[in-house]
Amino acid sequence: MPLSQVEQLIKGILKGDRRSIAKAISFIENDMPEAQRLVSLLYRHTGKAHIIGVTGPLGSGKSTLIEKIAKEIRKRKKTVGIVAVDPTSPFSGGAFLGDRVRMQDLSTDEGVFIRSMATRGSMGGIAKATKDAVNVLDASGKDVIIVETVGAGQTEVDVIKIAQTIVVVLAPGLGDEIQAIKAGIMEIGNVFVVNKADLENVENAVSAIEAMLEMNTQKKDWKPPVIKTTATMGEGIAELVQTINQHKTYLDSGAIQVQSRQRIEIELEEAVKQKLTEVIIDKLKQREEFHELVDKILAKKTDPYSAADLLLEGKLKKYRNN
């Protein structure tokens, strides 16, 4: 009996076949009918990779830094997967920067797989399908997976739902210290990087970040370090990768169990919300009242929010009497 398309993809993914990995991620990103079954069958093969989230404001040099990090990891004989989340193109609906021009040097390395994903309206700095794409790379045998957020600057904290080690990238002279406080990313970072350390005021930036970290009154076993790098020159990269590995060692000592449970609880909660929303909307669309309210909204006799209240609270009878 011939294998189904999903089974063929899974077989290829588990062997690390690049075409199978790319096709599976496309299925997921395009929300194809096969996507859920594919993700479900792959799930038991996940959990081995070290997942690193890289976040921070635009202009901090995240892409260049990731390229250097990946090269340093490859020197240590480990395979790397990169998921770079970019803004959505208004024309194609795809990732605005495609496969990341700045990471092209890695494209010929068989030990590195790079995929750009469009946000497609998702908030939080990551795409809706990013978690599933990471699971595909995890199941394919990648040792390290790096997730780069879109860099919107204000809503970058969702990466904590995916990554085990969060690297926050800042740069001197961009007002990043204040930006970081606004975005809340100071609270989720495990390692802080002041990139472009060849610029002026780098020490001021480091001191400001360290002072903010000291203001955190929560007692933690891991104290986030601040690393200076100049990614374009490759300076500080080895130290950064070593620090990331130290955080992994810390997680492996027991903290990973607590972190994993928290992440799975969030993942289950979001899956329930998604399914529940789909079921409720499907049921509502089958009701005559739904279409009546659409007509009333179109005629400006009510607004979508009031109509939603009526549908969910069962007040249509009262509405008609008015």
Secondary structure, DSSP 8 states (H G I E B T S, - for coil): ----HHHHHHHHHHTT-HHHHHHHHHHHHTT-TTHHHHHHHHGGG-S-SEEEEEE--TTS-HHHHHHHHHHHHHHTT--EEEEEEE-B-TTTSSBTTTT-GGGGGGTT-TTEEEEEEE-TT--TTS-TTHHHHHHHHHHTT-SEEEEE----SSS-GGGGGT-SEEEEEE-TTTTHHHHHHHHTTTTT-SEEEE--TTSTTHHHHHHHHHHHHHT--S--SS---EEE-BGGGTBTHHHHHHHHHHHHHHIIIIIHHHHHHHHHHHHHHHHHHHHHHHHHHHHHHTSHHHHHHHHHHHTTSS-HHHHHHHHHHT-HHHHHH-
